[in-house]
Amino acid sequence: MKTDDSLAGMSRRALGAWAVSGGTALAAGLPLAPAALAQTPPPEPTRLVSAGETLRPEIVGDFGIVAAGRHYAVAAGTQMLMAGGNATDAGVAAVFAAAVTEISHFGFGGEAPTIIYDSGARKISVINGQGTAPALATPDRFASLGIIPGNGPMGGTIPAMVDAMARALQLNGTMTLDQVMQPAIKLADGFVMYNFLAEVFASQQKATAKYKTAYDTYYPDGALPRVGDIFRQPNLARTMRTIAAADKAAFARTKDRNAAIQAGRDAFYKGEIARTIGAAMEADGGLMRYADLAAYQGKVEAPLTTDVFGYTVCKGGFWSQGPALLIALNIAEAAGIAAMEPGGEAYLHTLAEAIKLAFDDRNAYFGDPDFARVPGKALLSKAYAAQRAKLIGGKASLDHRYGDPWAMEGGERPTPAFTPHMLKKPPVPTADTTAIEVVDRHGNLFSCTPSSGWMLGGAYIAGATGVPMSNRMTVFDLDPESPNVLAPGKRPRTTLSPSLVMKDGAPYLAIGTPGGDNQDQQIMNVLLRVLAFGQPLQAAIEAPRINSSHFHGSFAIKKDEPGVLEIEDRVPQAVRDGLAARGHKLDVLGPFGVSTGIVAAGVLPETGTLRGAADVRRERYVFGW
């Protein structure tokens, strides 16, 4: 009898013979006779279990891959790749689309720190994408409040996203602003409301009612948007068309792509849009003025890097929390984490303690280098990491242990020691972020972590522009001894933290996540498994995670919870018991409960082919081929 590869492929007669000779024996748990063995069909392909099976497949290809927060952003990026654009064109289009469709996490007036690898120039560039404080923003303005609010006309740094995306296109793109903004403009004309955003709209209706322009934008005629509705933002669409039209007209006149991009960018910062924003801010009691927008210029910088486990990890400067990841990786490497069992008790203990040490130093020493002296050379050194790693004992530390990098820097501390502390104010709601990672067939990488202009706590929209304003001023400190103290023209020490990884000078991975103070912790959870243990990307993203709440947070009251460690309940009970015995105060979450949403895209160095992955947490998306 000739058999096929499955029961479905067997003839009715053969299937009957199998049931008589072997099926009954199998059901009874009896050994099969030789004749029955010969007729036993192999398992159906759909019942095969792949080694390292994940809830989502890892996406592979050789053309391009886009990973982002929502399908709308992924689709916008994919359209640019299909139109002949590169990773930067796709990434910028995805950022603009996210500014329209992910307004629970990020709006058009927010910020967008970005790291780009240019495969042609073999160069990595950081576009800081973090707006500065307005000229009128000084600590005394907030003295009576005791904190800097995270919402409303007082909470915003200068909108930086448009400038950052223009600079990205000029640096490494092939398209114009007009081209990459088209998907976002169509989405502003109307996109189908999805469940997560609809739930946020329902929860924030009362808070948003404080600001008429925002309420009229998000709740037209007072109606709550429902899942399946077409949600329109006509004012924002008009703003984007003004930018795109300026770009298009300049290109038609000059045939110079960079000049056209600059014209589009300037239409936002120096034209009627900026005048409307400035006037609305002044009328509503805010600190931003037209002059702040007209004078704003973002920066392109070299990345800060460290070499760990045979890879080079690249981050933004000390104006961000990004270097904390580099410090924590260095400490974990020095503590011997590569010899530990991934996910085991010793491994998770070491990971948690490395994070606590690095983030305590973040709070004590990081600040905009244009205003603060930062002992960066020592903080990123292997010698400093080895010194800090010796502090990791068998028990969880419940103290804040700030290092002394100035001693290793070779000079005396130039300012008084700053001791971070929690403010005695009621908690203030904060919101979230998104992330966009792209790789193309040429090996260009794009990593961006856009945020602000969020809804939680009540969005504020400046006039009839449709632009929700930034919330990032709340990250500044008011303590004059802090390197992150508020000052006009200064960048707050943002939590936004895009990442690139290189292997032997070649592109390897773009990776990022939402999560505020969690961002670099969660990236570290994943990178350790990929870089130190060679685990597949999707499997590493889905693996159980931890997240420390030990150090002082970045937002509002700067809350700390010494020794508290969030841990997903998929971590085995024996491991959790061991961590608790070491003194960690475990906050046990659901199976994928850590508040994060990793997305990643990169190159397999062995083959030169591409891969991408997206978290099952927060409903992340990835597509490519």
C-alpha positions in Angstrom: 0.0 0.0 0.0 1.3 3.4 -0.9 0.9 5.9 2.0 0.8 9.7 2.0 2.3 12.1 4.5 -0.8 12.4 6.7 -4.0 10.6 7.6 -5.8 13.0 5.2 -3.7 11.6 2.4 -4.6 7.9 3.1 -7.2 6.1 1.1 -10.4 5.1 2.9 -9.4 1.5 2.6 -5.9 2.1 4.0 -7.2 4.2 6.8 -9.6 1.4 7.8 -6.7 -1.1 7.7 -4.6 1.2 10.0 -7.5 1.5 12.4 -7.9 -2.3 12.7 -4.2 -3.2 12.9 -2.7 -0.3 14.7 -5.2 2.3 15.8 -6.9 0.1 18.4 -3.5 -1.0 19.8 -2.4 2.6 20.1 -5.6 3.6 21.8 -5.2 0.8 24.3 -1.5 1.6 25.0 -0.4 -1.7 23.6 2.8 -2.3 21.5 2.2 -2.3 17.8 2.8 -5.4 15.7 5.5 -5.0 12.9 2.8 -4.9 10.3 1.0 -2.2 12.1 4.2 -0.2 12.5 4.8 -0.2 8.8 1.3 1.3 8.3 1.4 3.9 11.1 1.3 7.4 9.5 3.8 10.1 10.5 2.5 13.0 12.5 0.6 15.7 10.7 2.8 18.7 9.8 0.4 21.0 11.7 1.1 19.0 14.9 4.9 19.2 14.7 6.4 21.3 17.5 9.3 23.4 16.3 12.4 23.7 18.5 12.1 27.0 20.4 8.5 27.6 19.3 7.2 31.1 20.0 3.8 32.7 20.1 4.7 34.7 17.1 7.1 33.8 14.3 10.4 35.6 13.8 10.1 37.5 10.5 12.8 36.8 7.9 13.6 38.3 4.5 16.2 39.9 2.3 14.4 43.1 1.2 13.3 45.0 4.3 11.6 44.7 7.7 9.6 47.3 9.7 8.8 46.7 13.4 6.7 49.2 15.2 3.9 49.8 17.7 0.9 49.5 15.5 0.0 48.1 12.1 -0.6 51.6 10.7 3.0 52.6 11.3 4.3 49.3 9.9 2.2 49.7 6.8 3.4 53.3 6.3 7.0 52.1 6.5 6.4 49.2 4.2 4.9 51.5 1.6 8.1 53.5 1.5 10.2 50.3 1.1 7.9 49.2 -1.8 8.3 52.6 -3.4 12.1 52.2 -3.5 12.9 54.0 -0.2 15.5 52.9 2.3 15.3 52.1 6.0 15.4 55.8 7.0 12.6 56.8 4.5 10.5 53.9 5.9 11.3 54.8 9.5 10.4 58.4 9.1 7.1 57.5 7.4 6.3 55.2 10.3 7.1 57.8 12.9 4.7 60.3 11.2 2.0 57.6 11.0 2.5 56.8 14.6 2.0 60.4 15.5 -1.4 60.2 14.0 -2.6 56.8 15.1 -0.8 56.1 18.5 -1.9 59.2 20.3 -2.2 57.3 23.6 1.6 57.1 23.4 2.9 59.7 21.1 1.7 62.8 19.3 2.9 65.2 16.6 4.3 67.8 19.1 6.4 65.2 20.9 10.0 64.1 20.5 11.8 61.4 18.6 15.4 60.5 19.5 16.8 58.4 16.7 19.9 56.4 15.8 20.8 55.6 12.2 23.4 53.4 10.6 24.3 54.5 7.1 25.6 51.5 5.3 27.1 53.5 2.5 29.1 55.8 4.7 29.5 53.0 7.4 28.6 55.6 10.0 26.3 55.7 13.0 24.6 59.0 13.9 22.4 60.0 16.8 19.7 62.6 16.1 18.9 63.7 19.6 15.3 64.5 18.8 14.6 65.8 22.3 13.2 69.3 22.6 14.6 71.9 25.0 12.9 73.9 27.7 11.4 77.2 26.6 13.1 80.4 27.4 10.6 81.2 30.2 11.0 77.8 31.9 12.9 78.3 35.1 12.7 76.4 38.5 11.0 79.4 40.2 8.1 79.1 37.9 7.2 75.7 39.5 8.3 76.4 43.1 4.8 76.8 44.4 3.7 73.5 42.8 6.7 71.5 44.0 6.8 69.5 40.7 6.7 70.2 37.0 3.3 69.0 35.7 3.3 66.4 33.0 0.3 67.7 31.1 -1.1 70.9 29.9 0.4 74.1 28.5 3.1 74.2 31.2 4.5 70.7 30.6 6.0 70.9 27.1 9.5 71.1 25.8 9.9 72.5 22.2 8.3 70.0 19.8 11.3 68.1 18.3 9.8 65.3 16.2 9.5 67.2 12.9 13.0 68.6 13.2 14.4 65.1 14.0 12.7 63.5 11.1 13.8 66.2 8.7 17.4 65.7 9.8 17.1 62.0 9.5 15.9 62.3 5.9 18.7 64.8 5.1 21.3 62.5 6.7 20.4 59.1 5.2 17.1 59.2 3.3 16.3 59.3 -0.4 12.8 60.8 -0.3 11.3 64.2 0.5 9.1 65.1 3.5 6.1 65.3 1.0 6.7 61.7 0.0 7.1 60.2 3.4 4.2 62.1 5.0 1.6 60.9 2.5 0.5 57.8 4.5 0.2 59.8 7.7 -1.8 62.5 6.0 -4.3 59.9 4.7 -4.5 58.5 8.3 -5.2 61.9 9.6 -8.1 62.2 7.1 -9.4 59.1 8.8 -8.3 55.7 10.2 -10.4 52.9 11.8 -10.4 53.2 15.6 -8.9 50.1 17.3 -9.7 48.6 20.7 -6.6 49.7 22.7 -6.9 53.4 21.6 -10.7 53.4 22.1 -10.2 52.2 25.7 -7.7 55.0 26.3 -10.2 57.6 24.9 -12.9 56.2 27.2 -10.6 56.5 30.3 -9.3 60.0 29.5 -12.5 61.8 28.5 -12.9 63.6 31.8 -9.2 64.6 32.0 -9.1 65.8 28.4 -12.2 68.0 29.0 -9.9 70.5 30.8 -8.6 71.6 27.4 -11.3 72.6 24.8 -9.1 72.3 21.7 -8.1 68.7 22.8 -11.6 67.7 23.7 -13.0 69.0 20.4 -10.3 67.1 18.5 -10.6 63.8 20.3 -14.3 63.8 21.2 -16.0 65.6 18.2 -19.5 66.8 19.3 -18.7 65.3 22.7 -19.0 61.7 21.2 -16.7 58.9 22.4 -14.9 57.2 19.5 -15.8 53.6 19.2 -14.0 50.6 17.8 -14.6 50.4 14.1 -15.5 54.1 13.7 -13.5 56.2 11.2 -11.6 58.7 13.4 -10.6 61.9 11.7 -8.2 64.7 12.7 -8.8 67.5 10.1 -6.7 70.2 11.9 -3.7 67.9 12.1 -4.2 66.9 8.5 -4.1 70.5 7.5 -0.9 71.1 9.5 0.8 68.2 7.8 -0.4 69.3 4.4 1.2 72.7 5.0 4.5 71.1 5.8 4.3 68.7 2.8 3.3 71.5 0.4 6.2 73.7 1.5 8.6 70.8 0.8 7.0 70.0 -2.5 7.1 73.6 -3.7 10.7 74.1 -2.7 11.7 70.9 -4.5 9.9 71.9 -7.7 11.7 75.3 -7.5 15.2 74.1 -6.6 15.4 70.4 -7.4 17.4 70.2 -4.2 16.0 67.5 -1.9 17.8 68.8 1.3 16.6 72.3 0.6 13.1 71.1 0.1 13.2 69.1 3.4 14.4 72.2 5.2 11.6 74.3 3.7 9.0 71.8 5.0 10.7 71.7 8.4 10.7 75.5 8.6 7.0 75.6 7.7 6.4 74.1 11.1 8.9 76.0 13.2 9.0 79.4 11.5 5.6 79.8 9.8 2.0 80.2 10.7 1.9 76.9 12.5 4.5 78.1 15.0 2.8 81.4 15.4 -0.5 79.7 16.2 1.2 77.4 18.7 3.0 80.3 20.4 -0.2 82.4 20.6 -2.2 79.5 22.0 0.4 78.7 24.6 0.5 82.3 25.8 -3.2 82.6 25.9 -3.5 79.3 27.9 -0.8 80.2 30.5 2.0 78.2 29.0 5.7 79.1 28.7 6.4 78.4 25.1 6.5 81.3 22.5 6.9 81.6 18.8 10.5 82.7 19.4 11.3 79.3 21.1 10.0 77.4 18.0 11.7 79.7 15.5 15.1 79.4 17.2 14.9 75.6 17.9 17.6 73.5 16.2 18.1 69.8 16.9 21.5 68.1 16.9 23.3 65.2 15.2 25.9 63.6 17.4 28.2 60.6 17.6 26.8 57.7 19.6 28.2 56.5 23.0 29.2 52.9 22.8 30.5 49.9 24.8 31.8 46.5 23.6 30.2 43.6 25.4 30.1 39.8 24.6 31.7 40.5 21.2 29.2 43.2 20.1 29.2 47.0 20.1 26.1 48.5 21.6 25.3 52.1 20.6 23.2 54.7 22.5 22.5 58.4 22.8 24.3 60.8 25.0 24.0 61.7 28.7 21.0 63.9 27.9 19.2 60.6 27.8 19.1 57.5 30.0 20.6 55.5 27.2 24.1 55.3 28.7 22.6 53.5 31.7 22.2 50.5 29.5 25.8 50.6 28.5 26.8 50.8 32.2 24.5 48.0 33.3 25.8 45.7 30.5 29.4 46.4 31.5 28.6 45.6 35.2 26.7 42.4 34.3 29.6 41.3 32.1 32.1 42.1 34.8 30.0 40.1 37.3 30.2 37.0 35.1 26.6 36.8 33.9 27.6 35.0 30.7 28.5 31.9 32.7 25.1 31.8 34.4 22.0 30.0 33.4 19.7 32.4 31.5 16.6 33.0 33.6 18.1 31.2 36.6 18.2 32.6 40.1 21.8 33.8 40.0 21.3 35.3 36.5 18.2 37.3 37.5 19.7 38.4 40.7 22.8 39.7 38.9 20.7 41.4 36.2 18.6 43.1 38.8 21.6 44.4 40.9 23.4 45.6 37.8 20.4 47.6 36.7 20.0 49.1 40.2 23.6 50.3 40.3 23.5 51.7 36.8 20.3 53.6 37.2 21.3 55.0 40.6 24.2 56.5 38.8 21.9 57.7 36.0 20.0 59.8 38.6 23.1 61.1 40.3 25.2 62.1 37.3 23.3 62.3 34.0 22.2 65.6 32.5 22.4 67.6 29.3 26.2 67.9 28.6 25.6 71.4 27.2 24.7 72.5 30.8 26.1 69.8 33.2 29.6 68.3 33.6 29.2 64.5 33.4 32.0 62.1 34.3 31.2 60.1 31.2 34.6 58.6 30.5 34.7 56.9 33.9 31.0 55.9 33.9 31.4 54.0 30.7 34.8 52.4 31.5 35.4 48.8 32.1 37.4 49.6 35.2 34.4 51.4 36.8 32.1 48.5 35.9 34.4 46.0 37.6 34.5 48.2 40.7 30.7 48.4 40.7 30.3 44.7 40.0 32.1 43.9 43.2 29.2 45.4 45.1 26.9 42.6 43.9 26.7 40.1 46.7 24.5 37.2 47.4 21.7 39.5 48.8 19.5 42.1 47.2 20.6 45.6 48.1 17.9 47.8 49.6 20.0 50.9 49.5 20.8 53.5 46.8 24.5 53.0 46.1 25.8 55.9 44.1 29.3 55.4 42.7 32.2 57.9 42.6 33.1 58.2 39.0 34.8 61.5 39.5 37.6 59.8 41.4 38.3 57.6 38.4 37.8 60.5 36.0 41.1 62.0 37.4 39.8 65.1 39.0 37.8 66.4 41.9 34.0 66.6 41.8 33.2 69.9 40.2 29.8 70.3 41.9 28.2 69.3 45.2 27.0 65.7 45.4 23.4 65.4 44.3 21.2 62.9 46.3 18.1 62.0 44.3 14.9 61.9 46.4 11.2 61.4 46.0 9.0 64.5 46.1 6.2 64.7 48.7 3.3 65.2 46.3 0.4 63.0 45.2 1.2 60.8 42.2 0.7 62.3 38.8 -0.4 60.2 35.8 2.2 59.6 33.2 1.8 58.0 29.8 3.9 56.1 27.3 5.9 55.9 24.2 6.3 53.8 21.0 9.3 52.4 19.1 10.1 52.0 15.4 12.9 49.8 14.1 13.8 49.2 10.4 16.4 47.4 8.4 16.7 47.4 4.6 18.5 45.2 2.0 21.5 47.5 2.0 22.0 47.0 5.8 20.8 50.5 6.8 19.4 50.5 10.3 16.9 53.0 11.8 15.9 53.0 15.5 13.6 55.6 16.9 11.7 56.0 20.2 9.0 58.6 19.7 7.0 59.9 22.7 5.0 62.8 24.3 1.9 64.5 23.2 0.1 61.6 24.9 -3.4 61.5 26.2 -3.1 60.1 29.7 -3.8 62.9 32.2 -5.4 65.0 29.5 -3.8 66.0 26.2 -3.2 69.7 25.4 -3.5 70.8 21.8 -2.2 74.2 20.8 -4.9 76.1 19.0 -6.4 74.9 15.8 -3.2 73.1 14.7 -4.3 69.6 15.8 -0.8 69.2 17.4 -0.8 67.7 20.9 2.1 69.2 22.8 5.0 67.5 24.6 4.9 66.4 28.2 8.6 66.0 28.8 9.3 69.0 31.1 8.2 66.8 34.0 11.4 64.8 33.7 13.5 67.8 34.8 14.5 68.2 38.5 13.9 71.3 40.5 16.8 70.7 42.9 19.6 73.1 41.9 22.3 70.5 42.7 20.9 68.1 40.2 22.7 67.8 36.8 19.2 67.5 35.4 17.9 70.7 37.0 15.5 72.7 34.8 17.1 75.6 32.7 16.0 77.5 29.6 17.3 75.9 26.4 18.2 72.6 28.2 17.3 69.1 27.3 15.6 67.0 30.1 17.3 63.7 30.8 14.8 61.8 28.6 13.9 58.2 29.1 13.6 57.8 25.4 16.3 55.3 24.3 16.7 53.9 20.8 19.5 51.4 20.4 21.7 49.9 17.7 24.0 46.9 17.9 27.0 46.3 15.6 29.0 43.1 15.1 32.6 43.4 13.9 31.8 46.8 12.4 28.8 45.5 10.5 25.1 46.2 11.2 23.4 43.7 13.5 20.3 45.0 15.3 18.0 48.0 15.8 16.0 47.6 19.0 13.6 49.7 21.1 10.6 49.7 23.4 8.1 52.0 25.2 8.2 51.9 29.0 9.7 55.1 30.4 12.2 54.1 33.0 11.7 50.5 32.0 13.0 51.0 28.4 16.7 50.2 28.9 15.9 47.5 31.5 13.8 45.7 29.0 16.2 46.1 26.2 18.9 44.6 28.5 16.6 41.6 29.3 16.5 40.8 25.6 20.0 41.8 24.5 21.7 39.6 27.2 19.9 36.5 25.8 20.8 37.4 22.2 24.3 38.7 22.6 25.6 36.6 25.5 23.7 33.4 24.8 22.9 33.4 21.1 19.2 32.9 21.5 16.8 33.6 18.6 15.4 37.1 18.5 11.7 36.4 18.9 12.4 33.8 21.6 14.5 36.3 23.5 11.8 38.9 23.3 9.1 36.5 24.5 11.3 35.1 27.4 10.1 35.9 31.0 11.3 39.3 32.2 12.1 41.2 35.3 11.9 45.0 35.9 13.4 46.9 38.9 11.5 49.7 40.6 14.3 50.3 43.1 15.8 53.5 41.8 14.1 57.0 41.7 11.8 57.3 38.6 12.1 60.1 36.0 8.6 61.5 36.1 6.7 63.9 38.4 7.4 62.8 42.0 10.5 60.7 41.2 9.1 57.7 43.1 11.4 54.9 44.3 10.6 51.5 45.7 13.9 50.1 47.2 14.3 46.4 46.5 11.0 46.0 44.5 11.4 43.7 41.5 8.6 43.1 39.1 8.7 39.5 37.8 6.5 37.6 35.4 4.9 34.5 36.7 6.4 32.3 34.0 9.7 32.5 35.9 9.7 29.1 37.8 8.4 29.2 41.4 11.8 27.8 42.7 13.6 30.7 41.0 11.2 33.2 42.5 11.5 31.6 45.9 15.3 31.9 45.7 15.1 35.6 44.7 12.8 36.3 47.6 15.2 34.5 49.9 17.9 36.9 48.7 15.8 39.8 49.8 14.2 40.9 46.5 10.6 42.3 47.1 8.8 40.5 44.4 5.9 42.0 42.6 4.6 39.0 40.6 2.9 39.9 37.4 1.0 37.9 34.8 2.7 35.8 32.2 3.6 38.7 29.9 2.9 41.4 32.5 5.9 43.7 32.4 4.9 47.0 30.9 7.0 47.0 27.7 6.7 46.3 24.0 10.1 45.4 22.4 10.4 45.6 18.6 13.6 44.8 16.7 15.0 44.4 13.2 18.4 43.6 12.0 20.9 41.5 9.9 22.1 38.0 10.4 25.9 38.3 9.9 26.4 34.7 8.8 24.1 35.1 5.8 23.5 38.8 5.3 19.7 38.1 5.4 17.3 40.1 7.5 15.2 39.3 10.6 12.6 41.1 12.7 10.6 40.4 15.8 7.8 42.0 17.9 6.7 41.7 21.5 3.4 39.9 22.4 3.3 42.5 25.2 1.5 45.6 24.1 0.4 44.1 20.7 3.5 45.1 18.8 3.7 44.6 15.0 6.4 43.5 12.5 6.3 42.8 8.8 8.8 42.4 6.0 10.2 40.1 3.4 
